[in-house]
Amino acid sequence: MFFGEIGDYILARAEYSLLRGGLKLELGGLIELGDEGNAVSFMPSLTYKIKDLVTFQLGGFLVTGNSSKIKFGTFKNDNILFCAFKTDF
């Protein structure tokens, strides 16, 4: 029941738009406070609206922690970088 247990978290997200909303900078974060240790996750991303229906996004998921006995601390060696194109129709 490791992932089914309730934990203590602090979650925050900030967003800033430039170029009349065509470029968006986002920074999200999560702090997990547990009895066995702590973990901090950063989720930055950059979104560029190429046209009305086409969007390019670059971002990541970076985790640091001092224990592998808590939920997000188990992912401390699994940092992710992603690149995405999105179209709406």
C-alpha positions in Angstrom: 0.0 0.0 0.0 3.0 2.3 -0.6 1.2 4.5 -3.1 -2.2 4.3 -1.4 -1.1 6.0 1.8 -2.0 9.6 2.4 1.0 12.0 2.8 1.8 15.6 3.5 2.4 17.7 0.4 3.0 21.4 -0.6 2.2 22.1 -4.2 2.8 25.4 -6.1 2.6 26.6 -9.7 3.5 29.9 -11.3 2.9 30.9 -14.9 4.1 34.0 -16.9 3.0 34.9 -20.4 5.0 36.9 -22.9 4.4 38.0 -26.5 0.7 38.5 -26.1 0.3 35.0 -24.7 2.3 33.3 -27.5 5.1 32.3 -25.1 4.4 30.9 -21.7 6.9 30.1 -18.9 5.6 27.7 -16.2 7.2 26.5 -13.0 5.5 23.9 -10.8 6.8 22.3 -7.7 5.9 19.7 -5.1 7.4 19.2 -1.7 6.7 15.9 0.1 7.1 15.9 3.8 7.2 12.4 5.3 8.2 10.6 8.4 10.9 8.7 6.5 12.4 11.8 4.7 11.6 14.6 2.3 11.5 15.0 -1.5 11.3 18.1 -3.8 10.0 17.9 -7.4 10.4 20.7 -10.0 8.3 20.8 -13.1 9.4 23.6 -15.4 8.1 24.0 -19.0 8.2 26.5 -21.9 5.2 26.6 -24.3 5.3 28.5 -27.6 2.1 28.9 -29.6 3.3 28.7 -33.2 -0.1 29.3 -34.8 -3.7 29.2 -33.5 -3.8 25.4 -33.6 -0.2 24.4 -33.2 1.8 24.5 -30.0 5.4 23.5 -29.1 6.2 22.6 -25.5 9.6 21.8 -23.8 9.7 20.8 -20.2 11.0 18.5 -17.5 10.3 16.7 -14.2 13.3 16.9 -11.8 13.2 15.2 -8.4 15.6 15.4 -5.4 15.1 13.6 -2.2 16.9 12.1 0.8 15.0 8.8 1.1 13.7 6.1 -1.2 11.0 5.2 1.4 8.6 8.0 0.4 6.6 8.3 -2.8 8.5 10.9 -4.8 11.8 10.1 -3.2 11.8 6.8 -5.1 12.0 8.8 -8.4 15.1 10.8 -7.3 17.2 9.2 -10.0 14.5 9.3 -12.8 14.6 12.9 -14.1 12.6 13.5 -17.3 13.0 15.9 -20.2 10.2 16.1 -22.8 9.5 17.9 -26.1 6.0 17.9 -27.6 4.1 19.3 -30.5 0.3 19.7 -30.0 -2.3 20.4 -32.6 -6.0 21.1 -32.1 -8.6 20.4 -34.8 
